[in-house]
Amino acid sequence: MGKACPVLTPVERQVVDAISSAENALIATVYKAMEEATLQACAEMQAAGSSERPPSLAYFTSVVHHRMFCLMCGADPETMEGGDPDMASRILENGRKISEHYWQGVDL
C-alpha cells in the first residue's frame, strides 16, 4: 500500500518552495565557500614558499561538519564546551540510520 501524499494549498506550496529555495541557496553558498577556502589555502601556501601539500576540499568539508555538529549539539566549536551529549547521540544515531538505509540497503 502506497503512502498518501497530501495536496498542498497554494500557501503551503509557496512555503515549501520558499524553504527549498533557501536550502538550495545555503548549500550552494557553503559549497562555494569550501572551494574558495581550498583555493585560498593553496595560494597562500604557495606564496609562502611552502612545499607542503595544501588541504583538500575534503579537509574543509570536515571543518564545516565539525562546526555544524557542535552547533547542533549546543557546543562551542572552539572549546567543545556546553554540548548536549544526548543530542550528540541522537545525531550520530540518525547518521547511522541514513547510512544503513541509503547505502547499505537496510529497510528501516
N, C-alpha and C positions, 0 to 999 in steps of 0.2 A: 504494500500500500504506500503510495507516494505521500510526501509531505504537502500540506496545503500552503499555498502562498497567498497571503492576504493582498487584496487590491488596495493600493495606497491612494489616499485622497490627493488632490493636486498639491495641497500644502505639505503633506507628508513627503511626497515625491520631491518637492523643492528642498525640504530639509535634508533628505537623504543625498540629493545631488550636491547641496552646499557642503555637507560634511565630506563627501567623497572628493570633491574638488579641492578642499582644504588639505585633506590627507595626501592627495597626489602632489600638490604644491610643496607640502612639507617634505615628503620623501625625495622629490627632485632637488630641493634645496640641500638636504643632508647629503645626498649622493654627490652633488656638485662641490660641496664644502670638503668632503673627504678627498675627492680628486684634486682639488686645489691645494689641500694640505700636503698631499703626496708630492705634487709638483713643487710647492714652496720648499719643503724639506730638502728635496733633491737639489734645487737651485742653490739654496743656502749652504748646503754641504759642499757642493762643487766650488762655490765662491770662496769657501774657507780652505779649499785645497785638500779636503778630506778624501781619502781613498776608501773609506767605509761605504758599504752598500747602503743606499738610503732606504728608509722604511717603506714598505709596500702599502698598497691600498688596504690590504687585509689588516695591517697594523692599526691604521686609523679606524677601520671598522670595529676593531676590538676596543679601541679607546671610546668610541661612541657607545658601544654595547655596555661597557663597564659603567660609564656615567649614567646611562639610562636605567640600568639595573639599580644603581644606587638611588636614583630619583624615584623609581617605582617603589622601592623599599623604604623610602624616607631617610636614607643615609646621606651624609655629606660625602660627595665623591672624592674630596681631597683628603679627608681624615678617616673616612669609613665609619664615622660615629653617628649614632642616632637611628640606625636602621632597625626595622621590624623583622625579626627572624621568621615569624610566621608568614609574613608576606613574601619574604625571600623564598621560603619553602614552597609556597603556592605557585610562585612564578616559575621556579625550577620544575615543579611537577607539571605545570602547563606545557613547558618546553618539551619535557619527556613525552607527553601525550601527543604533541604535534609531530614529533619525530616518529613515534610508533605508528600513528595513523597515516601520515602522508608519505613517509619514506621507508617504513618497514612493513606496511600493509596490514597492520593490526587493526581489526574492527573494534572500535571502542564503543 
